[in-house]
Amino acid sequence: MKRDKNKEVLFVLVETEKGFLSSVMSALKELPNIKDVNAVTGPFDIIVKIEVDTINEGLDIVLKQIREIDGIKNTQTLVSVKV
């Protein structure tokens, strides 16, 4: 997976309400800075990759856009670190 060295990358794990998986995935794909959206197995239903200029910009997307989508029950945000 190639990464722009100047961008911050965040992954958001999303748990959806029953019956909302498809509509949540569609809504997520429409948001700016969302680079990938995939359904996954386990306690979460979706993983989202965000690429932004700053971590705070990514966190704003999570709080003000992602968490406002109907059908989202819970999220967990993981900030990628450069090593």
TAMO-V183187 format. One record per residue. N is the residue number from 1. PHI is phi in whole degrees, -180 to 180 (NA if undefined). Layout:
n=N phi=PHI
n=N phi=PHI
This chain:
n=1 phi=NA
n=2 phi=-82
n=3 phi=-126
n=4 phi=-70
n=5 phi=-63
n=6 phi=-93
n=7 phi=-107
n=8 phi=-91
n=9 phi=-119
n=10 phi=-125
n=11 phi=-115
n=12 phi=-119
n=13 phi=-91
n=14 phi=-122
n=15 phi=-104
n=16 phi=-106
n=17 phi=-71
n=18 phi=-56
n=19 phi=88
n=20 phi=-109
n=21 phi=-56
n=22 phi=-63
n=23 phi=-68
n=24 phi=-67
n=25 phi=-61
n=26 phi=-62
n=27 phi=-65
n=28 phi=-63
n=29 phi=-65
n=30 phi=-85
n=31 phi=-77
n=32 phi=-68
n=33 phi=72
n=34 phi=-84
n=35 phi=-97
n=36 phi=-159
n=37 phi=-137
n=38 phi=-136
n=39 phi=-77
n=40 phi=-135
n=41 phi=-95
n=42 phi=110
n=43 phi=-70
n=44 phi=-109
n=45 phi=-102
n=46 phi=-140
n=47 phi=-120
n=48 phi=-122
n=49 phi=-105
n=50 phi=-119
n=51 phi=-121
n=52 phi=-143
n=53 phi=-76
n=54 phi=-134
n=55 phi=-61
n=56 phi=-62
n=57 phi=-62
n=58 phi=-65
n=59 phi=-66
n=60 phi=-62
n=61 phi=-61
n=62 phi=-63
n=63 phi=-72
n=64 phi=-97
n=65 phi=-122
n=66 phi=-63
n=67 phi=-69
n=68 phi=-90
n=69 phi=-73
n=70 phi=-61
n=71 phi=100
n=72 phi=-88
n=73 phi=-93
n=74 phi=-160
n=75 phi=-136
n=76 phi=-137
n=77 phi=-106
n=78 phi=-119
n=79 phi=-96
n=80 phi=-73
n=81 phi=-110
n=82 phi=-89
n=83 phi=-124
